[in-house]
Amino acid sequence: MRELLDRTLIWSQRHLLHALREYEIFYNTHRPHQGIANARPLTPLPKPITDPDRLAHLNIHRRDRLGGILREYEHAA
């Protein structure tokens, strides 16, 4: 929560509720957690990448949330 509220100027209650809703979605669905292989809650463990060619050419996409305060990274399909 600190990474959100320390970097955000909140203008109104509506803005605060929007920011908290976005943070909740980010925290509970995308944010890597310190667990087994940093797996997200309620998500199965990802398959390990063992092919050296695939490791050299990872295609990662970044999605900014809340104007770039929160960032999501994922492998492109």
Legacy VTK file of the C-alpha trace (Angstrom):
# vtk DataFile Version 3.0
C-alpha trace
ASCII
DATASET POLYDATA
POINTS 77 float
0.000 0.000 0.000
2.879 2.342 0.757
4.155 2.163 -2.849
0.800 3.569 -3.971
-0.010 6.210 -1.373
3.540 7.581 -1.034
3.559 8.469 -4.765
-0.003 9.622 -5.334
-1.692 12.940 -4.724
-5.297 12.103 -3.906
-7.802 14.722 -5.053
-11.112 13.391 -3.729
-12.812 10.418 -2.155
-13.755 9.156 -5.624
-10.113 9.324 -6.727
-8.987 7.537 -3.550
-11.513 4.728 -4.048
-10.429 4.312 -7.693
-6.751 4.149 -6.728
-7.426 1.650 -3.943
-9.532 -0.534 -6.262
-6.756 -0.595 -8.889
-4.171 -1.398 -6.220
-6.312 -4.214 -4.828
-6.640 -5.777 -8.292
-2.887 -5.407 -8.867
-1.978 -6.804 -5.446
-4.288 -9.812 -5.562
-3.965 -10.844 -9.199
-0.729 -9.710 -10.784
1.817 -8.739 -8.164
4.408 -11.478 -7.589
4.252 -12.703 -4.008
7.058 -14.174 -1.989
6.009 -17.788 -2.067
6.842 -20.877 -4.023
8.550 -19.565 -7.170
6.867 -16.166 -6.608
3.535 -17.645 -7.760
0.538 -15.365 -7.523
-2.257 -16.355 -5.171
-4.839 -18.720 -6.642
-2.723 -19.202 -9.754
-0.908 -22.426 -10.650
2.856 -22.347 -10.881
4.134 -21.350 -14.320
5.963 -23.905 -16.416
9.733 -23.378 -16.231
11.502 -22.154 -19.358
14.353 -24.552 -20.056
14.988 -23.997 -23.764
18.124 -21.785 -24.119
16.865 -20.250 -27.379
13.613 -19.221 -25.752
15.464 -17.727 -22.780
17.559 -15.554 -25.111
14.483 -14.131 -26.872
11.930 -13.475 -24.152
9.206 -11.099 -25.287
8.073 -9.172 -22.216
5.225 -6.642 -22.263
4.764 -3.979 -19.611
1.398 -2.491 -18.671
1.286 0.657 -16.574
-1.532 1.098 -14.072
-2.412 4.322 -12.277
-0.206 6.396 -14.542
2.852 4.178 -14.155
2.896 3.925 -10.360
2.084 0.230 -10.661
3.611 -1.850 -13.447
2.624 -5.285 -14.640
4.979 -7.462 -16.673
4.000 -10.535 -18.662
5.293 -12.761 -21.415
3.789 -11.907 -24.783
1.849 -14.725 -26.390
LINES 1 78
77 0 1 2 3 4 5 6 7 8 9 10 11 12 13 14 15 16 17 18 19 20 21 22 23 24 25 26 27 28 29 30 31 32 33 34 35 36 37 38 39 40 41 42 43 44 45 46 47 48 49 50 51 52 53 54 55 56 57 58 59 60 61 62 63 64 65 66 67 68 69 70 71 72 73 74 75 76
